[in-house]
Amino acid sequence: MKRLIITNGKIILPDRLTEDGTIICEQGKIAAITEKTDTFLKEESVETEIIDAKGNYVSPGFIDIHTHGAGGFDFMDGTVEAYLGAAETHAKYGTTALLPTTLAGSFEELMKTFSVYQTAKQKNKNGAAFLGLHLEGPYFSYNQRGAQDPKYLRNPDPAEYNRILEACNDIVRWSLAPELEGAMEFGRVLTSKNILPSIAHSDAVYEQVVEAYHAGFTHITHLYSAMSTITRRNAFRYAGIVEAAYLIDDMTVEIIADGVHLPKPLLQFVYKFKGPDKTALCTDSMRGAGMPDGESILGSLEKGQKVIIEDGVAKLPDRSAFAGSVATADRLVRTMIFLAEVPLTDAIKMMTMTPARILKINNRKGSLEKGKDADLVIFDKNIHVSHTILGGNVIYRN
């Protein structure tokens, strides 16, 4: 049995921040949390690693519920190498668990992704853990397609999605536009299988969002990006998805808090009116995360589209729109604290407990509590990560 002890840390607990604490991890779980560094016993028979946090913060591991890749790798590449490379890159920035996310593509590409995911999950020893798959598309509104390839957009077809659901038991989340023909019924099918239907790339009006919420669509993908707000139709004004996000109290949302997709006023608006318990931070990162500026590819290497990385974001070649995020989890937390002026504990909650609750895994992840998974990250006052720990094992140290 191996034991990991972290001493001299500012431990971020669910209800408070300890100034000088110790965490003891055994068999992949948190065995004890104390507020004094000298209260643990070092048993001679137990192999023990001790990490001195040196007064830095010790937080639950970051959970990214929406990412397409990092480190030059995209999950749509359809290779084990891409899955492992992206997971290991994200681990360097404090992420201990993530949802590999697909783009709108062909049925054949999805089938390939499913088989690769299984193999990659078994081989993933040094990267952020895979929590299941997030399918983003292909059931989207053409007008709100964003950087999604329009040739793959279509309406939900039971003949297709039932084949997909039968072929893969790893899907935990599916983003789609609820106003499309057949989408509400599809949402009910997903809910019956404990898969989270999420509203995305949609032109739905408020009334359709309410209907969708009752069909199981309890989450909104990258709030403000590729979705409806107030519109006029035949002279009458209609509220959209953005307004519904605030009016439906129990609707959860995620935001790309890179300071580019959403500027400071919108980050503060979401925090003030939706709050940290209903708002998750997500990277929505493509392969350019953790990479230098320059040309890159959104989507698979074979069929993806060229983009340019500059100004901390990926853009379409003509610079007419953003094409994706290149954020990492530490950047999201840093942006919320230093740009949006959110308290550190709430910024951490939006990167840990809230995403865990959205995925219904908060009984084992998302907070530092005895008996939960020993997934932790150590970082300094500027949110620069020194250690990432998964299941009591150090998978990254700087």
N, C-alpha and C positions, 0 to 999 in steps of 0.2 A: 504494500500500500504506500502510495506517495502522498505527502502532505505539502501544501504550499501555504506559507504564512507571509502576509503583507503587513508590514509595520509602519508606524510613523506617517500615517496618511490622513488627509482630510476626507472622511468617508461620507459620501452622499447617500443618506438613508431616505426612505420614503417620507419621513416626517421631520427630519432635521439633518443638520450637517455637524459631524463630529470633528473636532480640531486635531485630535491625536489618537487615532484608532488603529486597531489591529483586526484583520480578517484571517480566519483559519479555514482553509479549503481541504477537504478530504474526499476521495473517491468521486471527484467531479462535482461535488456539492459544497455549498457554504456550510461549514460545520459550526462556526461561532463568529460573532462580531463583538469585540470588546472596545471599550473606550480608554484602555490603558495598554501600553506596549509591553508591560512586564507581567501580564497575567496569564500567559500561555505556558504550557509545559512542553518541553522538547523531549519526547520519548526516544530513547536510544534505539529502539527496535524499528522506528519509523524513518524512512528516507524523507528528509525535509529540505525544501528549498525556501530560503527566506529572502524576500525582496523588501528593501528599504525604500519606501515611497518618497522619502526625503521631504516630507511636508507637502507634497503635491496631492492633487485630488484623486480619489479612488471612486469610480462610478460604475454603475451597471454597464455591461457591454452595449454598444450602440446597435440598434435593430433597424435595418433599412428595408422597408416593405415595397420598394419600387426602385430597381436598378437594372439597367441593360448591360452593364459591363464596366470595365476600368482597366488601366494598365496596358492599353493597346488591344484588349480582348473584348469581344461582344458575345453574349450568350447565343445570338443568332448565327454565329460562326459554325455552330453545330459540331464542335469538337470538345473532347474532354480537356484538352490543353486550355481552351478558351475559358471554360468554367473554372478550372483551378487557378488560372492566371488572374482572372477577375476577382475571385474570392480572396486570393493572397494579397492582391493590391489593396482591396478594401480593408483587410485586417490591419494594414500598416497605419490606417487612419482611425482605428478604434472600433470598427464594425466587427461584431462577433457573430451576427446572424443576419441573413438577408433572403429576399425572394428574387431569384433570377426571373427576369421579365422579358417576354417576347415582344416583337413588333408585329403589326399586321403582315401576314405572309401567306404562303400557299399551304394547303393541307399537308402536302408532302414534307415541307419544312418543319411543321409542327410535329409530325410523327418522328422525324429524325431527332428533334429536340428532346422528346420524351425518353428515347432510348439512351441518348448521351447523358441526360440528367442522372439517370439511375447509376450509370458507371461512374460519373464524376462524383456523385455523393459518396460512393463507397471509397473512392480514392482521396477524398478531400481531408487531409490531415493537418495542413498548415494554413488554411484559409478560413474566412468566416463561414459558419455552418449554413447549409442550405435548409430552409424551412418549408420548402415546397415551391411550386411554380406559380407565377402570376402571368396570365395571358392578357396582354393589352391588345385588344382587337381580335378579329378583323371587323367586328360589327360596330362600325362608327358612322357618324354623319359626315357626308362628303364636305360640307361647308366648314366643319370643325376638325378637319383631318390633321391640321398642323403639319408635322414632318412625316406623317404616315403615308406610305405609298398608295396613291388612290386606286391603282389597278387591283389591289387586294381587298378593297372595302366591299362589304356585302351585308345583307340582312341575315339575322339568325335563321338558320335552317335546321330543324330537328334532325333531319337525315345526316347532316354534317356534325352538329355538336354532340349528338348522342354517340356517334362513332368516336369522337375525340374523348368524351367522358369514359367510354368503355375501354379505350386504349390506354388511359393514364389515370392512375389513382393519386398522383402527386400534385394535382392542381388544387390550390387553396384559395385562389382569388382570380376573378375574371372581370376585366374592365370593358364596358360597352356603353352604347348610347341607348337609353331606355325607350326613346320615342320611336325607334324603328319597328317595323311590323314584326311581330313575334317576340319582341324583346322582353315584354312583361312576363310572358309564359316561361321564357328561358330563365329569367330571374328566379321564378318560383322553382324551376327544376334545380338550379344551382343551390338555392337555399336548402332544398330537401336533401342535398348531398353534402351539406355543411361547407359549401364553397361560397365565398363572399362575392356577391355581385356588386360592382362599383361603377359609379356613373363617370363616364369619360368621353371626350371628343364628341360632345352632344349639343344639339340645338333645342333641347327640351325646354318647355315653359314650366312655370312653377307648378301648375296643376298636374302636369305629367310627372314631375319629380315627386310630388306627394303620393301619387299612385305607385310610382316605382318604389318609394320607401316602404310602402305597405306590401310590396311584392318581394321585399328582401334587400333592396338596394340601400344599405344603411351607411355607405361610405362614398365619398367623392374623391376621385383621382385628381392629382395636381390642381387644386383649387385656383381659379382664375385663368388657367392655361387651357385653351381650346374648348371653351364652353360658353353658353349663352348667359347674357345678363339682360337688362331691360331692353326690350325691342318694341317696335310699333308694327302692328299688323292690322291693315284696314282701318287706320287712324287710331286704333285702341292700343294702349300700352299694356305690355305683359311683363311680369317678373320672370326671371330665368333661374338657372341653376345657382348662380352666385347668391341671389337673394334667398333661395330655398335653403342654402347651406346654413344661413343664420336663423331663418324662421323655424326650421325643424330642429328643435333643441337637441335631440339625441342623434342627429346625423353627425358622423365623424368626417373629418377632412384630412388631407395631407397637403403640405406646401413644399415647393422647391425653394428652400430658404437660402439661396446662394447670394442674395442681394442684387441679382441681375433679373431673374425671372419676375421677382416681386421686389419693388423698391421699399425703402424704409417705411413710408406711411402705410402701405398695404400689409407689411409684416406686423406692424403695430396694431392695425385694424383687426386682423385675424386674431391676434393674441388677446386684444381687449374684448372683442365681442363673441369669439368662439371659445377661447380659453385653452389652457394647456392640457386639460383632460379630454378634449375632443379634437385636438390638433396634433397630428404626427408630422415630423420632419422627414422628408425623403430626398434622396439625391436625384432620382430619375436620370442617373448618369449613363452616358454612352462610353465607348471605348477610350475616349480622350481624357477621362478622369485620371489624375495622377500622371499625366503626360504633358510634354511641353506644347506650346502654341504651334500652329501650323495646320497643314491639311490632314484630314482624317476621313473616316467612313462611318456613316450612321447605318446600323444594321449589319448584315453579314458581309464578309469580305467579298463574296461572289456577287451578291445582288444588291448590296447597299448603295447609298447615294453619297457623293462627295460632300463634305462640309469643311468649314474653316473654323479653327479654334483660335479665338482672340477675345480680349476683354473679359476673360473668365467665363466664357460660354461658347458653345458651338453654334455657328450660324450657317444658313444656306449660302451657297457660293455668291449669290447676288446681294447678300446681306439684307435681304428684305424681311427676314424673320429668324427667330431662334430655331435651331435644329435639334437642340438637346442640351443637357446639363453636363458639365465636367466637374461637378462638385463631389467632394468626399464628406463623410459624416462629420468629421471634426470642423470642417468649414461651415456646415450648417449651424452647429452649436455656436461657433465663434461669431457668426453673423447675427444670430438672434441675441447674443449677449452684448456685443460691442456696437452693432448697427441699430438693432431694434430696441436695445436697452431693456431686455427681458432679464429677470433674475436668473442666475446660474441654475438654481434648482429646478426652475420651470423649463428652461431650455433643455436640461438633461431629461426631464420627464417626457418631453415631446420627442426625444430620440430614443427612449427606452420603455418606460411603463406604458405610455399611450399606444405606441405601435404594438406592444405585446398584448394589450387589452383588445385592440382592434382585431388581432389574429386569434384571440382567445387562447393565448399561451401564457397569460400573466400568472398562472398558478405555478409556473416553473421558471419564467424569465421576466426581465424588465425591471427588477428591483433587487437591492441587496438585502436579503432576508435569509435567516437560517433555514436550510433545507432546499433552497432554490439552486439552480444551476450556477456553478462557479464561473460565470462569464463576466469579466471585469475589464476595465480600461483605466490606466493611470495616465494623467495628463497634468501639465502645469497651468499657471494662471492664464496663459495665452491659448489654451486648449491644444497644445502641441503634445502628441501622444508619445509616451516612453515605453509603455508595455500594453500589449493586448493579450488577454488571457481567456481561453475557451475551455470550459470543463476542467478548470484547475491546471491546465497546461499553458505555458507561455508560447503563443504562436507568433508573436512579434515583440522584439525589444530593440530600442534605439540606443 
